[in-house]
Amino acid sequence: MGSRLCISAVVLVMFSLLISSNSLAGDQSDKWKQASRNMVYGLKNGPDGLQQSILQNIIRYSDHLRVKEAVFEVMAIYRNHPDQRVRQLALVALSKMNSNWALSHLERSVKFEKSPQLRKTICAILHHCKRPIYIEKDLLTVKE
């Protein structure tokens, strides 16, 4: 019974996001505000698949969304998710959120990142945000 309720809630949130994103043509700030609130709620309370969909929408619609209050949830996805592809998705979403806190955190943590791919992504994000960081060449090479 609980799983049916969870699935119903996920479908409802996804449907509201779909309706919001399909009707967001033009400069309708109230709808963007509502979509932002829905996305923040989904990042804080939604299941894994919904969170990934929201991360994709943050990347796609970052110019219109205001989701900075979910920066800690996105950072937690980057730091803790077992799938490296999802972690990379969270990194790109963090860069689109324009959070100085997140960028500062990435500057400090890049040398501790175990994945060379994610280290390279962090370096590219910091370079794009005009916050380049020097990293030793051996940290960027893939070890087999």
C-alpha positions as MATLAB code, in Angstrom:
seq = 'MGSRLCISAVVLVMFSLLISSNSLAGDQSDKWKQASRNMVYGLKNGPDGLQQSILQNIIRYSDHLRVKEAVFEVMAIYRNHPDQRVRQLALVALSKMNSNWALSHLERSVKFEKSPQLRKTICAILHHCKRPIYIEKDLLTVKE';
ca = [
       0.000    0.000    0.000;
       2.842    2.386    0.861;
       4.554    1.793   -2.470;
       1.328    2.663   -4.334;
       1.110    5.923   -2.417;
       4.746    6.688   -3.194;
       4.248    5.932   -6.893;
       1.114    8.094   -6.948;
       2.993   10.972   -5.330;
       5.846   10.634   -7.838;
       3.417   10.590  -10.761;
       1.626   13.647   -9.386;
       4.874   15.607   -8.945;
       6.145   14.567  -12.377;
       2.817   15.521  -13.954;
       2.889   18.940  -12.295;
       6.467   19.429  -13.488;
       5.471   18.382  -16.998;
       2.492   20.745  -17.034;
       4.671   23.536  -15.661;
       7.484   22.974  -18.146;
       5.123   22.641  -21.141;
       3.246   25.828  -20.353;
       6.282   27.947  -19.510;
       6.503   29.613  -22.912;
       7.371   33.271  -22.792;
       8.075   35.334  -19.729;
       5.539   33.975  -17.231;
       7.366   34.461  -13.962;
       4.613   33.007  -11.740;
       4.817   29.677  -13.541;
       8.614   29.649  -13.314;
       8.363   30.381   -9.586;
       5.935   27.490   -9.131;
       8.117   25.162  -11.198;
      11.116   26.191   -9.081;
       9.223   25.421   -5.869;
       8.143   22.033   -7.253;
      11.705   21.195   -8.236;
      13.113   22.167   -4.856;
      10.452   20.016   -3.169;
      11.218   17.103   -5.507;
      14.951   17.339   -4.832;
      14.376   17.320   -1.090;
      11.670   14.645   -0.941;
      11.520   12.768   -4.233;
      12.858    9.385   -5.246;
      16.073    8.919   -7.213;
      14.523    8.956  -10.703;
      12.599   12.156  -10.036;
      15.710   13.828   -8.664;
      17.630   12.941  -11.816;
      14.866   14.384  -13.980;
      14.892   17.573  -11.916;
      18.672   17.852  -12.291;
      18.241   17.652  -16.064;
      15.586   20.377  -15.951;
      17.823   22.595  -13.815;
      20.512   22.304  -16.465;
      18.062   22.947  -19.301;
      16.086   25.833  -17.760;
      18.668   27.346  -15.411;
      18.097   30.860  -16.766;
      14.492   30.823  -15.541;
      14.636   28.746  -12.362;
      15.476   29.830   -8.830;
      16.478   26.664   -7.018;
      19.455   27.807   -4.933;
      17.808   26.642   -1.727;
      18.268   23.049   -2.937;
      22.029   23.430   -3.432;
      22.756   21.231   -0.404;
      20.584   18.424   -1.795;
      22.319   18.604   -5.176;
      25.715   18.623   -3.465;
      24.653   15.560   -1.460;
      23.725   13.772   -4.693;
      27.154   14.621   -6.118;
      28.978   13.442   -3.010;
      26.981   10.319   -2.128;
      25.337    8.795   -5.197;
      26.765    5.393   -6.166;
      26.395    6.016   -9.935;
      29.173    8.189  -11.363;
      26.925    9.416  -14.203;
      24.398   10.781  -11.725;
      27.203   12.418   -9.768;
      28.382   14.102  -12.976;
      24.826   15.247  -13.700;
      24.698   16.792  -10.222;
      28.005   18.575  -10.861;
      26.693   20.198  -14.025;
      23.469   21.157  -12.238;
      25.548   22.742   -9.460;
      27.385   24.836  -12.025;
      24.070   26.036  -13.472;
      22.749   27.011  -10.024;
      25.280   29.869   -9.749;
      26.067   29.163   -6.121;
      29.293   30.655   -4.808;
      29.152   28.218   -1.906;
      29.027   25.230   -4.276;
      31.877   26.554   -6.416;
      34.020   27.186   -3.327;
      33.278   23.685   -2.105;
      34.272   22.229   -5.485;
      37.511   24.234   -5.452;
      38.454   22.685   -2.122;
      37.299   19.141   -2.869;
      38.634   18.644   -6.404;
      41.934   17.188   -5.220;
      40.117   14.611   -3.082;
      37.828   13.382   -5.881;
      38.739    9.789   -6.736;
      37.274    9.733  -10.248;
      39.481   11.339  -12.927;
      36.387   12.034  -15.036;
      34.706   13.927  -12.232;
      37.924   15.815  -11.447;
      38.090   16.912  -15.075;
      34.442   17.962  -14.960;
      35.054   20.005  -11.818;
      38.070   21.683  -13.426;
      36.026   22.490  -16.535;
      33.217   23.942  -14.409;
      35.625   26.085  -12.407;
      37.364   27.265  -15.577;
      34.004   28.146  -17.151;
      33.037   30.100  -14.028;
      36.349   32.001  -14.192;
      37.678   30.215  -11.107;
      40.400   28.042  -12.631;
      42.356   25.771  -10.376;
      45.733   24.174  -10.883;
      45.795   20.427  -10.614;
      48.789   18.172  -10.908;
      48.899   16.233  -14.164;
      48.915   12.833  -12.472;
      45.615   13.622  -10.740;
      43.924   14.040  -14.135;
      45.214   10.822  -15.712;
      43.236    7.635  -15.716;
      44.965    4.858  -13.796;
      44.290    1.318  -14.954;
];
